[in-house]
Amino acid sequence: MASEEMKQIWKIPEPTLRRLPWYLAYVKLLKGKGEAYVSSTQIAKEINVDSSQVAKDLSFVNITGKTRVGYEINTLVAVLDDFLGFTVQHKAFLFGVGSLGAALLQDSGLSQYGLDIIAGFDTREELAGTSIKGIPVFHLSEFPACQQEMNATIGVITVPVGQAQPVTDHIIAEGIKALWNFTPFRIRVPRHVVVQNTSMYAHLAVMFNRLNQLNRRNENYSCGDELRKPQ
């Protein structure tokens, strides 16, 4: 990737980066239906954001739409796929082959978005030498040798929270450059290592909080309704 393109990616706001895959998923659906063009208004309506926000987000990507016509869908899909890094396969190791880790190993959809998990690691002896969906599972002690042979760049961390930092330190020492952290622990890494935290528990907390607020509003509304009923 050229240096100018790299500078462009680094200056993009994170909320924009989070929305671009939503746009891509939608326009891929339209492509599957044989549609040729899509407007920012159409995307905005489907994704539930302002059309001005869609236009602003896509301004960070090297594509322009046609007045009163919109964006050419095949081009938009290709540009977004490339821009987001989904067209290049990134080799990854997964650490912690529990229920979540095993589910990720079985998720063939990840490879369609550029993440190729080529091996799993765990401290349980009984898992060493097994495989999940054709992906081999090794004992964690074998990681350095596997890294020398396979040269993965990404580590997916699904270990118990108490092991998150020790495992992080161990795999960084062997040259892993980016971490996808599924634990609720905020791991500490050197500045040259990229971290993406994906805590399902944090998202659950947000969902539960919003649900509780909605329930309280509904309860208050119902109580007010009862008080207004004629005797």
Steps between C-alpha positions, in 0.01 A plus 500: 500500500639845407597738778233752399231231524628399844484863617141517373399193700658626822316833483156340469284535815430166666118545482537528122706181486228325700228614258677416173451121538126564552491687170698223333264228625198691368643575156608136467135405553401743226770358273357152556161629387648636178479869593746729321496822703429609857464847648623624836133556588422131440794390712406746774141376513609137528776558758299762693749787479483842335569505127749782559689266735512229233637748246757622752607145588541405134702816438786330687493224239631551148163498325252761380135467407317634199252785544140372517623145438714407798790260539570221254447192717765268354763772539384592849520137616849456354629827646357439848623139507850614410499807724389302807762232439252223430663400170828398667521190719655575840637192676389469862544271800225452755586465868250330729298222336202511734139536389553847348836415348367179348204691355735748333706218355182367341395837360589472132364849443808658657716394206265682265597820679874439491561321832653155448529321835756230424549346847366499854693473828395391847661388825287188529700193404195312371442758226851479356504311171128546435341718232185703452364540146842395374683760710768335720511559875836502680615527858599857584859390553521424127413856403857632450586216260169541312556874473843448347348266244171675421580866581154618607452875552177500705411339831137437598473483879213302653672378816359533856539852634775401745718379214444795268809704586748210536387355166521845342858548620594153376364537148628856450849378583478268196416775252120523491420853378126532568262360761125442488412482868170334593566504875358772729855572619669808351832352398816712503717495189796694354416795279594315182233232557142557377217397733130467427292428811170322441342442839164328467444562870532876454250487213267292716523763775400773254211292365374409849522863613296620201250220551458596866447864404238398245322281755496783754356741244231249407416442867471872565281541194273213607467639852410841364249337269334322793477823699323673212235231465149616610375350826 
